[in-house]
C-alpha cells in the first residue's frame, strides 16, 4: 500500500491512500482518521486499507481525486519516537578521517543512533527554515522505516517483522552548531532542524525484490539547485540493516507503534574527491558535509559552502521502470519569520 497524510489544519492531518502510480488518492476516514490511528490498530485496519487500495488501483474507488504532493504533510506529521541511526559507516569514516581520528571499533558492530525531535515534522514541500545561514544548513537524504509495537529486547527477526512502512527523509543538520553541542558530551539538540519526510510512505511488500534483508536496494536521487548531486544506492555499504537498527533502538525500551527509525545519511564507498562527484562519474553525495570531508582530506580545508537562503533540495527514489515510488521531497531554504503550522 501507499499511504499519505493531507494537511487539514489539524496537527495530525487526514490519512489517505495513494494509487501505485501516485496519480489518484482516496480518503479513508471511515477506516482510520490518521496514520497513527491506523498504526495503533494495524492488524484490524490493514486488511480494510488493502481492499480500498486494490479498488483505488483498479479504478473502482468511489471518491478518487487527483493526488497533489503539495497538499501533503509528512506521512506522520508528529511521532512518538524519531531515532536516526548512522548505518553507512563510510560517512562516519570520512568524518573521522577529516579530523585525523580513528573510527572506534565498536562502530562496526554496534549502531550509532541519536534521538531527534518528533513533535513537529514539516511537509515534503515545506521550506527548510532557519534563522541564520551561519548555522551551517545541510541536507541529509536518508531512508526511514515506521514500526509497529516492538518489545524490549526484540530479536533482529522480530524487529524485521515489526517494520510497517518505508519512506524517505531529509534530516536537516545545522553543522556549525554540532561541534559545540558534541563537546558537551550530551548529543544533538539544537544542531538538528525539523525533518521532512516523503509525501508517501509504502508498505515493504510494495517494494518487491528491491526490499531485501531489511534494506532498500535502489539509488537515492538528490538534486541541489536543480542539478544532480547524489545517486548512491541505499542498499550498498549499509553496515546495519533496518531490522538491526530497530532492534538496537528497542534494546532497553519498548517502541510504540508509529516509531520512526532512520538509516542515517546514505553513503557509498568511493575513491576520492575527483572520482566521487556525479560530474566525474561517481555516485555523488547525500549531504554537503561529505563533499567537505573529501575536500578537507585531500586539500586541507573545505571549500564547498553549506546551504544558503534560496537554495533548493530535491530527494526522490525511482523503481527500475523509472516511476517515482514515494513522491519527491522538494524544499527551499528560507529565513524563518514565525509559526507556520498548517
N, C-alpha and C positions, 0 to 999 in steps of 0.2 A: 504493500500500500504506500501511497504518498499522502502525507498529511501536512497541513499548514495552518496558520492562525491569522485570521483577518483582524486588523485594527478596528475597534468599535467604540473607543472611548473608555473602555474598562482596562484594568491592569492586566487581565489575562486574555483578552481578546475572545474570538469565537473560532472554534475548531471547524475546519473544512477538509474535505477530501479533494485531492487534485488528480486529474487524469494523468495517465502514464506519460503522455506527450506534453504535459504542462499547459494544455490549451483550455481546459474546462475545470470548473470546480463545482462542488455540491455542498451546501450547508448540511450539517448533521446534528443540529442541536437536540433533536429528539433522541439521538443515541448517546451523545456526550456533548455538553456545552463547551468544554475546553479540552485542550490536550492533556492537561494534568488530571482532569476528571477521568479521561479515557485510560490513562496510565494507572490511576488508582484502582480501576476496576477492569483491568486488561482482559482477564480470562472471560469475563461476561460480555465485554464490549467489542473485543476484536472480531469475533465472528460476524457481528452485525455490520461493523465497518467494512469488513472484507466483502460482504454481499453488496453493500452500497457501492463499493469501489468497482466491483465487477460490473454492476449496472451502469456506472458512470463511463467506464471504458467501452461498454457495448453500445453507448448512445441511448441508454434507456433510463437515465436519471430524470426524475420528474421536473427538477428545477435547476438544471445545469446552467451555469453562466460562464462567460469568458474569464479566464484567470489572468490577473494582473499582479505581478510580484510587488509592485509599488504600494499596493494596498495591504501588504502583509507585515506583521511583526515577525520577530524571531519565532520559530515554532513553539518554544516555551519562552514567553516574554519575561518570566521570572522563574527561578527554580530553587528547590530546597538545597541543592548542592551543585557546585561547579568546581570540579577538581581537574586541573590541567597537568598532564604528565610531560615528560621530555623523553619520548620514546626513540627519537632519532639521535643516536649518540654522536653521529658525525657533526651535528650542530654544536653539541657540548664540546667535542674535541677541538673544533675551530675556535670557540670562545676561549678555551683554556690555553690553546697554543698561542693565541694572540696575546695572552697575559704572561706567556712563558711559564705556565703552570701545568702540572700533570693532572690527568683525569683520575680521580680516586678509583681504585679497583672495584669498589662496591657499585659504582655507576653502571657497570656492565652486568650486574646480577640483581640489582635492586633498583626499581624505578625511582626517578626523581619526580616529585609532584608538589604543586602548590594549590592552595585553596583560594579561588577567585571570588569576586563579588558577583552574586547571582540574583540580587534583589531587583535589578533594573537593567536588563539587556536592552539593546537597541535593535531596530529593524534592519533588514538586509539592504535597504535603500536609504537609510538614515545617515546623516553626516557623522563623521568622526570628530567629535567636539573636543576642544582643548582650550585652555586659557592662555597658553604661550607655546610658540614654536621652540622655545629654549628647553622645553621638557624632553625633546628628542623623540618625536612621534614616529612610531614604526608599526607597520603592518606585521601580522604573523598569520599566514594561511595554514590552516590545520584541518584535520578531520576530528569529529567528535561522535560519541555514542550517548544514547539515553537509556537508562536502565529501568528495570522493574525493581521490586524489592530484592535486596541482596543480604543474606545473613552474614553476621560477623564470622570471619574466618572461612568464608566460602572458598572452595577449590577453584582452580582455573576453569575446569569444565563447568562447574556450576555458574561461574561468572559469565562464561560464554552464553549459557542458556538464558541469562537474565538480560542480555542486550536486546532492547526492543526496537530502537531506531538508530539510524545513522544520518549525520548531517555534516555540513562544512561550517567553519568558524573563522572569523578574523579576530584573533585575540590580541588587541592593540596593546603595545607596550610603550611606556614612556622611558626610553633608555637612559636619559641623563639623570633620572631620579633613582635608577636602580642601584648604582654603587653605594650611595649614602644609606639607602634602606638595608641593603645586604650587610653593610659594615656593622649595623646594629645587631646582627645575628638573629633577626626575628622574621625574615622573609619579606615578600612583596605585600604592599598595600596601595600606597599612592602611586606606585610605579605602573599600575595596571588600570587602563581606562575601561569603559564599558565595552563588552564584546558584542559582536553582531554575528548571527547565525544565518545559514542559507534560508531562502524562503520556504523550502520544502524539506521535510525530514522523511526518510524512507525506511521501511522495514527491510532487514537484511536479505530476505528472500527475493526482494525486488531487484537486487544487485546480481543475482545469478552467480556464475562462476567467478565474477570479479570480487566477490566476498568469500575469502578462503582463509582458514587459520586465523579467524578474527582480525583480518586485515583487509583493506580495500585496495585492490591491485589495479589502480588506474592513475594516470597523471593528474596532478592538481594544477590547474591553469591559473596563472596570476598575471594580470596586466597592470602596469603602473603608468599613469598618464597616457592611456590608450596604446601602449607599446608592450609586447610580450616581455615579461620579466622572469617568469618561472614556469616550469612544467615537470618538476620531479615526480617520480612515481611513488605514490603513498604506500605501496606495498613493499617497496625495496628499502633495505637498510633500516628497517623498523626493528630495533632491538627487542622491544617489548610489544606484544600484540595487545589488542583491546581487552581480551579476557584477562591477561596478566595485569593490565593497568587497573581494571575493575576489582580484581582480587586484592591487589595492593591497597586500593582505597578502602576496602572492606576488612582489612586485616584486624583492626582493633575496634570497629564500629559497624553497626548495620547501615546500609544505604537504603533510603526510602525511594519508592517509585518516583521517577522523574529526575533522578540524579543524572548529571551530565559529566562525562569524563572525556577529556581531550587528549589528543595524541602529542601535543607539542608541535613546534614548527617542523613541517615536512622538509627533509633534507637528504639528498643523495650524495654519496661519496663521489668527489671529482678531483681531478689532478691539481689544478692551480687556478689562479685568478684568470689568466688568459683563456684557459680552456673551459671555464665553468659557466660563463655567461651564454645566453641563447645566441647572441650575435656571433660568438666564437665556436658554436657547435655544441655547447653544453646544455644542461637542463635548467640552468638558471637557479633562482632562489625564491624562497617564500617569505623572506624578511630582508630589510636593508642591513641589519646588523651583520648578516652573513657575508655580504659583499665587503663591508667594512673590516671584517675579520681577515678575509683574504688580503685586503689592501695593507692591513697592519702587519700581517705575517710576511708579506713579500716586499713591502716598501717602507715599513717602519711606522706608518701612520695612515689613518683612513682619510679618504678624500670625498667619498660619496656622502651627500647630505641626507639627513632624515627628512621626513615628510614636511611640506610647507602648506600653509593655508591655500586652498585651491587645488592641491594635488588630488588625483583620483586613483582609486584602487578597485580592481575587479577580480573576483575569485569565483571559479566555476570548475565543474568536473563533467566531462562528457563520456558517453559509452563508446564502444568500438564503432558504432554506426555514426558517431558524431552528435548524438542527441544529448541535450543537457539533462542531467539526472536530478539535480537538486535546485535548479534555477541558479541565478547568479547573485552574489553579494556585490553591490556597486555603491561605493561610498566616496564622498568628497570630504576632505579635511577642512574644518571650519572653526572659526572663533566662537566659543560658547557665549551666548548672550542671555541665558535664562532657561527656566524649566521648559521642556518640550514634550512632555508626556502626551501621547495620543491614545 
